Amino acid sequence: MSNESVQPYQRIVQDVRDKIRSGRLTAGTKLPSTRELADEYGVAPGTVQRALAELRVAGLIYSHQGRGSFVTETASESSEDSTARALKRLEDQVSDLVARLEKIEKGRNA
């Protein structure tokens, strides 16, 4: 997916997810203010608010009125769990494809 097809708020969501996954943002870390994020990404504050709402729904951040938004305790665990599940699915698919390929090759050699 090219950057042109990604909505600006989705770009922010993905960037924050990536930072959590890589450990650059850890549990309890305070995110920059809406205004700072808007300046950083070159978007309107409403776009940042939409991204923060998505991150809250995903359970990656929580917000306190007047204090800011923070990375949840389980955010990095959630990212690791989903990464592990995705990796397991890929391993299963590769295993299935190898078995199919072996079956095809045996049929050709018979």
N, CA, C and O atoms as CSV, one atom per row, in Angstrom:
chain,resi,resn,atom,element,x,y,z
A,1,MET,N,N,0.852,-1.169,0.000
A,1,MET,CA,C,0.000,0.000,0.000
A,1,MET,C,C,0.899,1.232,0.000
A,1,MET,O,O,1.776,1.364,0.854
A,2,SER,N,N,0.683,2.127,-0.948
A,2,SER,CA,C,1.519,3.317,-1.041
A,2,SER,C,C,1.049,4.359,-0.034
A,2,SER,O,O,-0.086,4.317,0.440
A,3,ASN,N,N,1.935,5.289,0.285
A,3,ASN,CA,C,1.607,6.334,1.246
A,3,ASN,C,C,0.465,7.214,0.757
A,3,ASN,O,O,-0.270,7.785,1.562
A,4,GLU,N,N,0.313,7.329,-0.577
A,4,GLU,CA,C,-0.754,8.174,-1.111
A,4,GLU,C,C,-2.133,7.606,-0.785
A,4,GLU,O,O,-3.094,8.365,-0.655
A,5,SER,N,N,-2.248,6.279,-0.650
A,5,SER,CA,C,-3.543,5.662,-0.403
A,5,SER,C,C,-3.870,5.585,1.094
A,5,SER,O,O,-4.963,5.163,1.470
A,6,VAL,N,N,-2.938,5.985,1.932
A,6,VAL,CA,C,-3.145,5.937,3.379
A,6,VAL,C,C,-3.631,7.307,3.860
A,6,VAL,O,O,-3.023,8.338,3.573
A,7,GLN,N,N,-4.729,7.288,4.590
A,7,GLN,CA,C,-5.253,8.527,5.147
A,7,GLN,C,C,-4.259,9.087,6.166
A,7,GLN,O,O,-3.550,8.314,6.811
A,8,PRO,N,N,-4.191,10.407,6.327
A,8,PRO,CA,C,-3.228,10.992,7.268
A,8,PRO,C,C,-3.365,10.448,8.693
A,8,PRO,O,O,-2.356,10.213,9.358
A,9,TYR,N,N,-4.586,10.246,9.168
A,9,TYR,CA,C,-4.743,9.733,10.532
A,9,TYR,C,C,-4.216,8.303,10.629
A,9,TYR,O,O,-3.684,7.908,11.666
A,10,GLN,N,N,-4.363,7.515,9.540
A,10,GLN,CA,C,-3.863,6.142,9.533
A,10,GLN,C,C,-2.336,6.116,9.584
A,10,GLN,O,O,-1.743,5.217,10.181
A,11,ARG,N,N,-1.709,7.101,8.958
A,11,ARG,CA,C,-0.259,7.203,8.977
A,11,ARG,C,C,0.231,7.423,10.409
A,11,ARG,O,O,1.233,6.844,10.827
A,12,ILE,N,N,-0.484,8.264,11.153
A,12,ILE,CA,C,-0.134,8.525,12.553
A,12,ILE,C,C,-0.332,7.269,13.383
A,12,ILE,O,O,0.531,6.907,14.182
A,13,VAL,N,N,-1.470,6.601,13.198
A,13,VAL,CA,C,-1.760,5.364,13.930
A,13,VAL,C,C,-0.657,4.339,13.669
A,13,VAL,O,O,-0.141,3.731,14.608
A,14,GLN,N,N,-0.295,4.144,12.405
A,14,GLN,CA,C,0.723,3.156,12.069
A,14,GLN,C,C,2.077,3.539,12.651
A,14,GLN,O,O,2.817,2.677,13.123
A,15,ASP,N,N,2.400,4.818,12.619
A,15,ASP,CA,C,3.679,5.271,13.154
A,15,ASP,C,C,3.765,5.010,14.659
A,15,ASP,O,O,4.788,4.541,15.157
A,16,VAL,N,N,2.683,5.318,15.378
A,16,VAL,CA,C,2.675,5.073,16.826
A,16,VAL,C,C,2.752,3.570,17.098
A,16,VAL,O,O,3.484,3.141,17.990
A,17,ARG,N,N,2.003,2.767,16.337
A,17,ARG,CA,C,2.082,1.300,16.483
A,17,ARG,C,C,3.520,0.812,16.291
A,17,ARG,O,O,4.027,0.002,17.067
A,18,ASP,N,N,4.165,1.326,15.237
A,18,ASP,CA,C,5.541,0.927,14.949
A,18,ASP,C,C,6.482,1.316,16.084
A,18,ASP,O,O,7.374,0.550,16.449
A,19,LYS,N,N,6.280,2.494,16.633
A,19,LYS,CA,C,7.132,2.950,17.741
A,19,LYS,C,C,6.925,2.086,18.984
A,19,LYS,O,O,7.877,1.815,19.715
A,20,ILE,N,N,5.694,1.655,19.226
A,20,ILE,CA,C,5.418,0.772,20.365
A,20,ILE,C,C,6.060,-0.587,20.109
A,20,ILE,O,O,6.722,-1.144,20.986
A,21,ARG,N,N,5.861,-1.120,18.897
A,21,ARG,CA,C,6.398,-2.428,18.535
A,21,ARG,C,C,7.922,-2.458,18.646
A,21,ARG,O,O,8.500,-3.455,19.078
A,22,SER,N,N,8.568,-1.353,18.252
A,22,SER,CA,C,10.035,-1.309,18.262
A,22,SER,C,C,10.607,-0.975,19.639
A,22,SER,O,O,11.815,-1.072,19.854
A,23,GLY,N,N,9.731,-0.579,20.572
A,23,GLY,CA,C,10.205,-0.252,21.910
A,23,GLY,C,C,10.582,1.205,22.088
A,23,GLY,O,O,11.031,1.598,23.165
A,24,ARG,N,N,10.407,2.022,21.044
A,24,ARG,CA,C,10.702,3.452,21.191
A,24,ARG,C,C,9.663,4.145,22.064
A,24,ARG,O,O,9.953,5.167,22.685
A,25,LEU,N,N,8.448,3.589,22.112
A,25,LEU,CA,C,7.415,4.047,23.043
A,25,LEU,C,C,7.095,2.867,23.957
A,25,LEU,O,O,6.710,1.797,23.487
A,26,THR,N,N,7.254,3.066,25.247
A,26,THR,CA,C,7.021,1.988,26.201
A,26,THR,C,C,5.842,2.325,27.096
A,26,THR,O,O,5.356,3.455,27.104
A,27,ALA,N,N,5.388,1.333,27.847
A,27,ALA,CA,C,4.246,1.499,28.749
A,27,ALA,C,C,4.437,2.727,29.627
A,27,ALA,O,O,5.496,2.926,30.222
A,28,GLY,N,N,3.395,3.543,29.696
A,28,GLY,CA,C,3.418,4.725,30.536
A,28,GLY,C,C,3.997,5.958,29.876
A,28,GLY,O,O,3.912,7.050,30.438
A,29,THR,N,N,4.582,5.816,28.700
A,29,THR,CA,C,5.160,6.958,28.000
A,29,THR,C,C,4.062,7.929,27.591
A,29,THR,O,O,3.036,7.526,27.042
A,30,LYS,N,N,4.284,9.207,27.862
A,30,LYS,CA,C,3.334,10.247,27.473
A,30,LYS,C,C,3.592,10.631,26.024
A,30,LYS,O,O,4.726,10.913,25.638
A,31,LEU,N,N,2.529,10.639,25.228
A,31,LEU,CA,C,2.640,11.063,23.839
A,31,LEU,C,C,2.715,12.586,23.780
A,31,LEU,O,O,2.253,13.262,24.699
A,32,PRO,N,N,3.286,13.128,22.719
A,32,PRO,CA,C,3.259,14.586,22.551
A,32,PRO,C,C,1.811,15.083,22.501
A,32,PRO,O,O,0.886,14.313,22.246
A,33,SER,N,N,1.637,16.364,22.745
A,33,SER,CA,C,0.288,16.948,22.730
A,33,SER,C,C,-0.298,16.886,21.322
A,33,SER,O,O,0.417,16.673,20.342
A,34,THR,N,N,-1.600,17.074,21.245
A,34,THR,CA,C,-2.284,17.090,19.946
A,34,THR,C,C,-1.651,18.128,19.039
A,34,THR,O,O,-1.406,17.856,17.864
A,35,ARG,N,N,-1.386,19.297,19.560
A,35,ARG,CA,C,-0.790,20.373,18.755
A,35,ARG,C,C,0.610,19.972,18.267
A,35,ARG,O,O,0.957,20.207,17.109
A,36,GLU,N,N,1.413,19.365,19.158
A,36,GLU,CA,C,2.763,18.944,18.766
A,36,GLU,C,C,2.710,17.858,17.688
A,36,GLU,O,O,3.487,17.882,16.733
A,37,LEU,N,N,1.787,16.909,17.850
A,37,LEU,CA,C,1.642,15.851,16.844
A,37,LEU,C,C,1.157,16.428,15.511
A,37,LEU,O,O,1.620,16.018,14.447
A,38,ALA,N,N,0.231,17.372,15.576
A,38,ALA,CA,C,-0.267,18.009,14.357
A,38,ALA,C,C,0.876,18.702,13.619
A,38,ALA,O,O,0.973,18.611,12.395
A,39,ASP,N,N,1.736,19.392,14.359
A,39,ASP,CA,C,2.895,20.057,13.742
A,39,ASP,C,C,3.865,19.025,13.166
A,39,ASP,O,O,4.369,19.185,12.055
A,40,GLU,N,N,4.117,17.967,13.934
A,40,GLU,CA,C,5.064,16.931,13.511
A,40,GLU,C,C,4.631,16.260,12.208
A,40,GLU,O,O,5.457,16.007,11.331
A,41,TYR,N,N,3.332,15.972,12.083
A,41,TYR,CA,C,2.834,15.262,10.910
A,41,TYR,C,C,2.281,16.193,9.827
A,41,TYR,O,O,1.909,15.741,8.744
A,42,GLY,N,N,2.230,17.483,10.124
A,42,GLY,CA,C,1.724,18.436,9.145
A,42,GLY,C,C,0.249,18.259,8.851
A,42,GLY,O,O,-0.181,18.353,7.702
A,43,VAL,N,N,-0.535,17.999,9.910
A,43,VAL,CA,C,-1.973,17.776,9.754
A,43,VAL,C,C,-2.737,18.675,10.721
A,43,VAL,O,O,-2.146,19.335,11.575
A,44,ALA,N,N,-4.045,18.688,10.574
A,44,ALA,CA,C,-4.899,19.464,11.473
A,44,ALA,C,C,-5.052,18.731,12.804
A,44,ALA,O,O,-4.947,17.505,12.848
A,45,PRO,N,N,-5.298,19.466,13.888
A,45,PRO,CA,C,-5.497,18.820,15.190
A,45,PRO,C,C,-6.616,17.776,15.177
A,45,PRO,O,O,-6.531,16.776,15.890
A,46,GLY,N,N,-7.649,17.992,14.389
A,46,GLY,CA,C,-8.739,17.023,14.294
A,46,GLY,C,C,-8.276,15.680,13.747
A,46,GLY,O,O,-8.779,14.629,14.144
A,47,THR,N,N,-7.316,15.724,12.836
A,47,THR,CA,C,-6.751,14.494,12.277
A,47,THR,C,C,-6.009,13.723,13.364
A,47,THR,O,O,-6.114,12.500,13.448
A,48,VAL,N,N,-5.260,14.443,14.192
A,48,VAL,CA,C,-4.543,13.813,15.308
A,48,VAL,C,C,-5.550,13.216,16.284
A,48,VAL,O,O,-5.356,12.101,16.769
A,49,GLN,N,N,-6.615,13.943,16.574
A,49,GLN,CA,C,-7.628,13.449,17.508
A,49,GLN,C,C,-8.258,12.162,16.986
A,49,GLN,O,O,-8.543,11.252,17.765
A,50,ARG,N,N,-8.478,12.077,15.677
A,50,ARG,CA,C,-9.036,10.854,15.091
A,50,ARG,C,C,-8.046,9.698,15.258
A,50,ARG,O,O,-8.448,8.582,15.587
A,51,ALA,N,N,-6.766,9.960,15.035
A,51,ALA,CA,C,-5.739,8.923,15.199
A,51,ALA,C,C,-5.682,8.467,16.655
A,51,ALA,O,O,-5.593,7.269,16.924
A,52,LEU,N,N,-5.733,9.403,17.589
A,52,LEU,CA,C,-5.698,9.046,19.007
A,52,LEU,C,C,-6.914,8.213,19.388
A,52,LEU,O,O,-6.809,7.284,20.190
A,53,ALA,N,N,-8.066,8.544,18.815
A,53,ALA,CA,C,-9.275,7.762,19.081
A,53,ALA,C,C,-9.094,6.323,18.594
A,53,ALA,O,O,-9.485,5.382,19.285
A,54,GLU,N,N,-8.506,6.148,17.414
A,54,GLU,CA,C,-8.246,4.804,16.877
A,54,GLU,C,C,-7.297,4.034,17.796
A,54,GLU,O,O,-7.503,2.850,18.060
A,55,LEU,N,N,-6.267,4.711,18.277
A,55,LEU,CA,C,-5.290,4.071,19.160
A,55,LEU,C,C,-5.924,3.688,20.495
A,55,LEU,O,O,-5.574,2.663,21.080
A,56,ARG,N,N,-6.861,4.516,20.979
A,56,ARG,CA,C,-7.583,4.183,22.223
A,56,ARG,C,C,-8.447,2.951,22.013
A,56,ARG,O,O,-8.446,2.041,22.843
A,57,VAL,N,N,-9.185,2.916,20.912
A,57,VAL,CA,C,-10.051,1.775,20.610
A,57,VAL,C,C,-9.224,0.495,20.501
A,57,VAL,O,O,-9.671,-0.573,20.916
A,58,ALA,N,N,-8.024,0.605,19.944
A,58,ALA,CA,C,-7.141,-0.557,19.793
A,58,ALA,C,C,-6.494,-0.962,21.119
A,58,ALA,O,O,-5.834,-1.998,21.200
A,59,GLY,N,N,-6.685,-0.142,22.161
A,59,GLY,CA,C,-6.126,-0.458,23.469
A,59,GLY,C,C,-4.642,-0.160,23.604
A,59,GLY,O,O,-3.978,-0.660,24.512
A,60,LEU,N,N,-4.130,0.655,22.697
A,60,LEU,CA,C,-2.703,0.971,22.728
A,60,LEU,C,C,-2.383,2.191,23.579
A,60,LEU,O,O,-1.275,2.319,24.100
A,61,ILE,N,N,-3.359,3.090,23.718
A,61,ILE,CA,C,-3.153,4.278,24.546
A,61,ILE,C,C,-4.393,4.524,25.400
A,61,ILE,O,O,-5.470,3.991,25.133
A,62,TYR,N,N,-4.213,5.337,26.422
A,62,TYR,CA,C,-5.342,5.855,27.184
A,62,TYR,C,C,-5.098,7.343,27.369
A,62,TYR,O,O,-3.958,7.804,27.306
A,63,SER,N,N,-6.164,8.090,27.597
A,63,SER,CA,C,-6.047,9.541,27.727
A,63,SER,C,C,-6.679,10.020,29.013
A,63,SER,O,O,-7.690,9.484,29.468
A,64,HIS,N,N,-6.067,11.040,29.592
A,64,HIS,CA,C,-6.615,11.734,30.753
A,64,HIS,C,C,-6.856,13.176,30.342
A,64,HIS,O,O,-5.942,13.857,29.876
A,65,GLN,N,N,-8.078,13.639,30.513
A,65,GLN,CA,C,-8.421,15.017,30.162
A,65,GLN,C,C,-7.475,15.978,30.876
A,65,GLN,O,O,-7.348,15.949,32.100
A,66,GLY,N,N,-6.822,16.816,30.104
A,66,GLY,CA,C,-5.936,17.827,30.666
A,66,GLY,C,C,-4.527,17.331,30.975
A,66,GLY,O,O,-3.638,18.137,31.249
A,67,ARG,N,N,-4.309,16.020,30.936
A,67,ARG,CA,C,-2.973,15.479,31.223
A,67,ARG,C,C,-2.295,14.912,29.997
A,67,ARG,O,O,-1.068,14.926,29.904
A,68,GLY,N,N,-3.080,14.411,29.050
A,68,GLY,CA,C,-2.501,13.886,27.828
A,68,GLY,C,C,-2.831,12.429,27.587
A,68,GLY,O,O,-3.680,11.842,28.258
A,69,SER,N,N,-2.135,11.856,26.606
A,69,SER,CA,C,-2.329,10.457,26.224
A,69,SER,C,C,-1.061,9.677,26.537
A,69,SER,O,O,0.053,10.177,26.382
A,70,PHE,N,N,-1.259,8.440,26.981
A,70,PHE,CA,C,-0.156,7.601,27.441
A,70,PHE,C,C,-0.267,6.210,26.833
A,70,PHE,O,O,-1.364,5.733,26.543
A,71,VAL,N,N,0.877,5.565,26.644
A,71,VAL,CA,C,0.911,4.190,26.151
A,71,VAL,C,C,0.423,3.278,27.271
A,71,VAL,O,O,0.856,3.409,28.416
A,72,THR,N,N,-0.477,2.354,26.942
A,72,THR,CA,C,-1.008,1.426,27.944
A,72,THR,C,C,0.045,0.406,28.358
A,72,THR,O,O,1.035,0.185,27.660
A,73,GLU,N,N,-0.197,-0.206,29.509
A,73,GLU,CA,C,0.713,-1.244,30.016
A,73,GLU,C,C,0.752,-2.447,29.085
A,73,GLU,O,O,1.779,-3.115,28.965
A,74,THR,N,N,-0.364,-2.719,28.430
A,74,THR,CA,C,-0.461,-3.930,27.597
A,74,THR,C,C,-0.173,-3.666,26.124
A,74,THR,O,O,-0.234,-4.592,25.315
A,75,ALA,N,N,0.139,-2.430,25.760
A,75,ALA,CA,C,0.316,-2.091,24.344
A,75,ALA,C,C,1.411,-2.910,23.696
A,75,ALA,O,O,1.189,-3.495,22.636
A,76,SER,N,N,2.582,-2.969,24.299
A,76,SER,CA,C,3.672,-3.711,23.672
A,76,SER,C,C,3.383,-5.205,23.689
A,76,SER,O,O,3.761,-5.921,22.762
A,77,GLU,N,N,2.711,-5.685,24.749
A,77,GLU,CA,C,2.332,-7.092,24.805
A,77,GLU,C,C,1.346,-7.408,23.695
A,77,GLU,O,O,1.452,-8.450,23.048
A,78,SER,N,N,0.378,-6.510,23.467
A,78,SER,CA,C,-0.610,-6.724,22.410
A,78,SER,C,C,0.060,-6.781,21.058
A,78,SER,O,O,-0.270,-7.630,20.230
A,79,SER,N,N,1.011,-5.871,20.825
A,79,SER,CA,C,1.727,-5.864,19.554
A,79,SER,C,C,2.525,-7.142,19.386
A,79,SER,O,O,2.545,-7.730,18.305
A,80,GLU,N,N,3.187,-7.577,20.463
A,80,GLU,CA,C,3.977,-8.799,20.394
A,80,GLU,C,C,3.077,-10.005,20.156
A,80,GLU,O,O,3.420,-10.891,19.373
A,81,ASP,N,N,1.922,-10.044,20.828
A,81,ASP,CA,C,0.995,-11.158,20.649
A,81,ASP,C,C,0.488,-11.218,19.220
A,81,ASP,O,O,0.443,-12.295,18.624
A,82,SER,N,N,0.101,-10.069,18.658
A,82,SER,CA,C,-0.420,-10.071,17.294
A,82,SER,C,C,0.687,-10.407,16.305
A,82,SER,O,O,0.434,-11.063,15.295
A,83,THR,N,N,1.901,-9.971,16.580
A,83,THR,CA,C,3.025,-10.310,15.719
A,83,THR,C,C,3.294,-11.809,15.780
A,83,THR,O,O,3.531,-12.441,14.751
A,84,ALA,N,N,3.260,-12.379,16.979
A,84,ALA,CA,C,3.488,-13.817,17.143
A,84,ALA,C,C,2.397,-14.621,16.427
A,84,ALA,O,O,2.690,-15.628,15.783
A,85,ARG,N,N,1.146,-14.178,16.541
A,85,ARG,CA,C,0.052,-14.873,15.860
A,85,ARG,C,C,0.222,-14.801,14.340
A,85,ARG,O,O,0.015,-15.790,13.637
A,86,ALA,N,N,0.602,-13.625,13.846
A,86,ALA,CA,C,0.801,-13.459,12.403
A,86,ALA,C,C,1.951,-14.336,11.921
A,86,ALA,O,O,1.869,-14.948,10.856
A,87,LEU,N,N,3.013,-14.395,12.700
A,87,LEU,CA,C,4.154,-15.229,12.344
A,87,LEU,C,C,3.757,-16.707,12.332
A,87,LEU,O,O,4.163,-17.447,11.436
A,88,LYS,N,N,2.981,-17.133,13.300
A,88,LYS,CA,C,2.516,-18.522,13.365
A,88,LYS,C,C,1.653,-18.847,12.140
A,88,LYS,O,O,1.798,-19.919,11.552
A,89,ARG,N,N,0.759,-17.931,11.753
A,89,ARG,CA,C,-0.069,-18.148,10.562
A,89,ARG,C,C,0.801,-18.299,9.317
A,89,ARG,O,O,0.552,-19.170,8.483
A,90,LEU,N,N,1.822,-17.449,9.195
A,90,LEU,CA,C,2.718,-17.536,8.052
A,90,LEU,C,C,3.480,-18.865,8.043
A,90,LEU,O,O,3.643,-19.484,6.992
A,91,GLU,N,N,3.942,-19.294,9.211
A,91,GLU,CA,C,4.643,-20.577,9.302
A,91,GLU,C,C,3.727,-21.720,8.871
A,91,GLU,O,O,4.152,-22.632,8.162
A,92,ASP,N,N,2.469,-21.664,9.306
A,92,ASP,CA,C,1.508,-22.703,8.930
A,92,ASP,C,C,1.264,-22.705,7.421
A,92,ASP,O,O,1.174,-23.765,6.802
A,93,GLN,N,N,1.158,-21.509,6.834
A,93,GLN,CA,C,0.933,-21.412,5.395
A,93,GLN,C,C,2.129,-21.959,4.615
A,93,GLN,O,O,1.961,-22.676,3.629
A,94,VAL,N,N,3.328,-21.616,5.062
A,94,VAL,CA,C,4.530,-22.111,4.390
A,94,VAL,C,C,4.587,-23.631,4.486
A,94,VAL,O,O,4.891,-24.306,3.502
A,95,SER,N,N,4.299,-24.165,5.649
A,95,SER,CA,C,4.304,-25.613,5.837
A,95,SER,C,C,3.300,-26.284,4.904
A,95,SER,O,O,3.600,-27.313,4.298
A,96,ASP,N,N,2.118,-25.703,4.790
A,96,ASP,CA,C,1.093,-26.237,3.897
A,96,ASP,C,C,1.555,-26.182,2.442
A,96,ASP,O,O,1.361,-27.138,1.691
A,97,LEU,N,N,2.161,-25.075,2.049
A,97,LEU,CA,C,2.644,-24.937,0.675
A,97,LEU,C,C,3.769,-25.924,0.375
A,97,LEU,O,O,3.830,-26.477,-0.724
A,98,VAL,N,N,4.654,-26.147,1.335
A,98,VAL,CA,C,5.728,-27.125,1.149
A,98,VAL,C,C,5.137,-28.510,0.943
A,98,VAL,O,O,5.566,-29.244,0.053
A,99,ALA,N,N,4.149,-28.872,1.765
A,99,ALA,CA,C,3.509,-30.185,1.628
A,99,ALA,C,C,2.845,-30.324,0.265
A,99,ALA,O,O,2.946,-31.380,-0.361
A,100,ARG,N,N,2.172,-29.285,-0.205
A,100,ARG,CA,C,1.531,-29.332,-1.516
A,100,ARG,C,C,2.557,-29.483,-2.630
A,100,ARG,O,O,2.370,-30.264,-3.563
A,101,LEU,N,N,3.645,-28.726,-2.519
A,101,LEU,CA,C,4.691,-28.782,-3.528
A,101,LEU,C,C,5.316,-30.176,-3.582
A,101,LEU,O,O,5.551,-30.711,-4.666
A,102,GLU,N,N,5.583,-30.763,-2.419
A,102,GLU,CA,C,6.138,-32.118,-2.378
A,102,GLU,C,C,5.191,-33.108,-3.036
A,102,GLU,O,O,5.632,-34.010,-3.748
A,103,LYS,N,N,3.897,-32.948,-2.804
A,103,LYS,CA,C,2.900,-33.841,-3.400
A,103,LYS,C,C,2.901,-33.699,-4.925
A,103,LYS,O,O,2.816,-34.695,-5.643
A,104,ILE,N,N,2.996,-32.466,-5.414
A,104,ILE,CA,C,3.031,-32.220,-6.861
A,104,ILE,C,C,4.282,-32.835,-7.469
A,104,ILE,O,O,4.223,-33.481,-8.515
A,105,GLU,N,N,5.422,-32.627,-6.800
A,105,GLU,CA,C,6.687,-33.164,-7.324
A,105,GLU,C,C,6.685,-34.678,-7.342
A,105,GLU,O,O,7.205,-35.280,-8.281
A,106,LYS,N,N,6.116,-35.309,-6.330
A,106,LYS,CA,C,6.022,-36.786,-6.294
A,106,LYS,C,C,5.163,-37.271,-7.448
A,106,LYS,O,O,5.469,-38.298,-8.053
A,107,GLY,N,N,4.086,-36.548,-7.767
A,107,GLY,CA,C,3.217,-36.922,-8.866
A,107,GLY,C,C,3.913,-36.827,-10.220
A,107,GLY,O,O,3.635,-37.616,-11.123
A,108,ARG,N,N,4.802,-35.878,-10.355
A,108,ARG,CA,C,5.536,-35.706,-11.617
A,108,ARG,C,C,6.596,-36.792,-11.789
A,108,ARG,O,O,6.873,-37.230,-12.906
A,109,ASN,N,N,7.186,-37.220,-10.672
A,109,ASN,CA,C,8.261,-38.209,-10.737
A,109,ASN,C,C,7.752,-39.646,-10.812
A,109,ASN,O,O,8.534,-40.574,-11.018
A,110,ALA,N,N,6.453,-39.828,-10.646
A,110,ALA,CA,C,5.893,-41.201,-10.644
A,110,ALA,C,C,5.716,-41.730,-12.034
A,110,ALA,O,O,5.260,-42.860,-12.212
